[in-house]
């Protein structure tokens, strides 16, 4: 859900974690660690055009809510941070529980909306980058790219569709591990209704 990597996991979707994530640098830090692997504060500051002091502070805030951890592999005082990989987590910036928005207060809904909009901006940046650079890739990789499919479903069927897509993506999550020809590919799912929102049922007259 950031401009430099994948969306942060929803495994830690508590109100505290939501508020911690709703910061541009923190969301970029988490995304970079998820995509590129463990890194020190200095490495992250250099890659994200920040400074190591601010980066270290925000990394500690992410660690406090369990989104990253110090793997202590940097030697000496050089701390190396790693994103916590929860393969059972829903990696969407939107809540998987349809009742979740009703369980949030106004501040939490605002934070969740900020995260979702940041995710949309990140998707646009990454999609634009692929369109501009796809000519550099071999023909076999041209299958990657943008496409859309129109379906007509009920809310329950949409939930089932989403679950099936997640199941397929989990199956392919590391299928290419150990294959030197395999590359990391981010797959976005975005089911968006095109029809007007249904009107709320009017209460019966007395």
C-alpha positions in Angstrom: 0.0 0.0 0.0 2.9 2.3 -0.6 4.8 3.7 -3.5 7.7 1.3 -3.3 6.3 -2.1 -2.7 3.3 -4.2 -1.9 0.5 -3.3 0.5 1.1 -3.9 4.1 -0.4 -7.0 5.7 -3.8 -6.8 7.4 -2.7 -9.3 10.0 -2.1 -6.5 12.4 -5.3 -4.5 11.7 -5.8 -3.3 15.3 -6.6 0.4 15.8 -3.1 1.0 17.0 -1.5 -0.7 14.0 -3.7 1.2 11.6 -2.7 4.5 13.1 1.0 3.6 13.0 0.7 2.6 9.4 -1.1 5.8 8.4 2.2 7.6 7.8 3.8 7.9 4.4 7.3 7.0 5.5 6.2 4.1 7.6 4.1 2.6 4.9 7.0 2.9 2.4 9.4 1.3 4.9 7.1 -1.7 5.5 6.5 -2.1 1.8 10.2 -2.0 1.0 11.0 -4.6 3.6 8.3 -6.9 2.3 9.4 -6.6 -1.3 13.2 -6.4 -1.0 13.9 -8.2 2.2 15.8 -7.3 5.4 17.6 -4.0 5.5 19.2 -1.6 7.9 17.9 1.9 8.7 20.8 3.4 6.7 20.0 1.2 3.7 16.3 2.1 3.8 17.0 5.8 4.3 19.2 5.7 1.2 16.6 3.9 -0.9 13.7 6.0 0.2 15.4 9.4 0.2 15.1 9.8 3.9 17.6 10.2 6.8 18.7 7.4 9.0 17.6 9.1 12.2 14.0 9.5 11.1 14.0 6.0 9.5 15.2 4.4 12.7 12.4 6.1 14.7 9.7 4.9 12.3 11.1 1.4 12.2 10.9 1.2 15.9 7.2 2.3 15.8 6.5 -0.4 13.2 8.2 -3.0 15.4 6.1 -1.9 18.5 2.9 -3.0 16.7 4.4 -6.3 15.4 4.7 -5.4 11.7 8.5 -5.8 11.6 11.2 -7.3 13.8 14.9 -6.8 14.4 16.7 -9.9 13.1 20.0 -8.9 14.7 22.1 -10.0 11.7 23.8 -6.7 11.0 26.8 -7.1 13.3 27.8 -4.7 16.0 25.3 -1.8 16.5 23.9 -2.1 12.9 20.3 -3.3 13.3 18.7 -5.2 10.4 14.9 -5.1 10.1 12.6 -7.6 8.5 8.9 -7.6 7.7 7.0 -10.2 9.6 5.6 -12.6 7.0 2.2 -13.9 7.9 1.1 -16.1 5.0 -2.4 -16.5 6.5 -3.0 -12.8 6.5 -5.2 -10.9 4.1 -2.9 -8.6 2.3 -5.7 -6.3 1.0 -5.8 -2.8 2.4 -9.6 -3.3 2.7 -11.2 -5.3 5.6 -12.1 -8.8 4.6 -15.0 -8.8 7.1 -17.9 -6.9 5.6 -19.0 -5.8 9.1 -15.5 -4.3 9.9 -16.3 -0.7 8.9 -19.2 -0.8 11.3 -16.9 -1.8 14.1 -14.5 1.1 13.6 -14.9 4.6 15.1 -14.7 7.7 12.9 -10.9 8.1 13.4 -10.3 4.5 12.5 -12.4 4.7 9.3 -10.4 7.8 8.3 -7.1 6.0 8.8 -8.3 3.0 6.9 -9.4 5.2 4.0 -6.0 6.9 4.0 -4.3 3.5 3.7 -6.6 2.4 0.9 -6.1 5.6 -1.1 -2.3 5.3 -0.5 -2.6 1.7 -1.9 -4.4 3.0 -5.0 -1.7 5.6 -5.6 1.0 2.9 -5.2 -0.8 0.7 -7.7 -1.0 3.5 -10.2 2.8 4.2 -9.9 3.7 0.5 -10.2 1.4 -0.1 -13.2 2.7 3.0 -14.9 6.3 1.8 -14.4 5.5 -1.6 -15.9 3.8 0.1 -19.0 6.9 2.2 -19.5 9.4 -0.6 -19.0 7.7 -3.7 -20.4 9.6 -3.3 -23.7 12.8 -4.2 -21.8 11.4 -7.6 -20.9 11.6 -10.7 -23.1 8.5 -11.7 -25.1 7.6 -14.5 -22.7 7.0 -12.0 -19.9 4.7 -9.8 -22.0 1.8 -11.8 -20.5 2.2 -9.6 -17.5 0.2 -6.4 -17.5 -3.3 -4.9 -17.1 -6.6 -6.5 -17.8 -10.1 -6.4 -16.5 -13.0 -8.8 -16.4 -16.7 -7.9 -15.9 -18.7 -10.3 -13.8 -22.3 -10.2 -12.5 -22.5 -11.5 -9.0 -24.3 -11.1 -5.7 -22.4 -9.9 -2.6 -22.1 -13.5 -1.4 -20.8 -14.7 -4.8 -18.3 -11.8 -4.8 -17.0 -12.9 -1.4 -16.6 -16.5 -2.7 -14.8 -15.2 -5.8 -12.4 -13.2 -3.7 -11.7 -16.3 -1.5 -10.9 -18.4 -4.6 -8.6 -15.8 -6.0 -6.7 -15.6 -2.7 -6.4 -19.4 -2.6 -4.9 -19.5 -6.1 -2.4 -16.7 -5.2 -1.4 -18.5 -2.0 -0.7 -21.6 -4.0 1.6 -19.7 -6.4 3.2 -17.7 -3.6 6.5 -19.4 -3.7 6.1 -21.9 -6.5 9.1 -20.4 -8.3 11.5 -20.6 -5.3 14.8 -22.0 -6.3 14.2 -21.4 -10.0 16.8 -19.0 -11.4 14.4 -18.0 -14.2 11.6 -17.0 -11.7 11.0 -13.3 -10.9 9.0 -11.7 -8.2 5.6 -10.5 -9.5 3.0 -8.5 -7.6 -0.6 -9.4 -8.4 -3.3 -6.9 -7.5 -6.9 -7.8 -7.0 -9.5 -5.0 -7.2 -13.2 -5.8 -7.5 -15.0 -2.6 -8.0 -18.8 -2.3 -8.6 -19.7 -0.3 -11.7 -23.5 -0.1 -11.0 -24.9 2.5 -8.6 -24.9 1.7 -4.9 -28.2 0.0 -3.8 -30.6 2.3 -1.9 -31.0 1.6 1.8 -34.4 0.0 2.5 -36.9 2.5 3.7 -38.4 1.9 7.1 -42.1 1.0 7.0 -44.6 3.7 7.8 -46.6 3.4 11.1 
